[in-house]
Amino acid sequence: MQIAIDLPNDFVTFQTPTDIRQEIRTVYALSLFQKERVTLVKAAELAGLDLYEFMAICKANRVPVIDISREDLLDEMHGLLQK
């Protein structure tokens, strides 16, 4: 699917159309992931990035890629050690 948007001409002079397209895809993917509408893998795919590149973008934007509390993680680890 293609979606067209109009941007002010003075904005477009700062970046190439390819750069703008990539930035819009990345920001949209980050937004969908942050709102839990897509998985991390799907968001990376939408952004056109590999998983680790997208995770780095999440980190740079302070978007957690692991949604688990410290206490829950410690409980999980403790449970694994008990086995």
Protein Blocks (a to p, Z undefined) as FASTA:
>chain_A
ZZdddddfklmmmpcfklmmmmmmmmmmmmmmmnopacfklmmmmnopafklmmmmmmmn
opafbdcdfklmmmmmmmmmmZZ
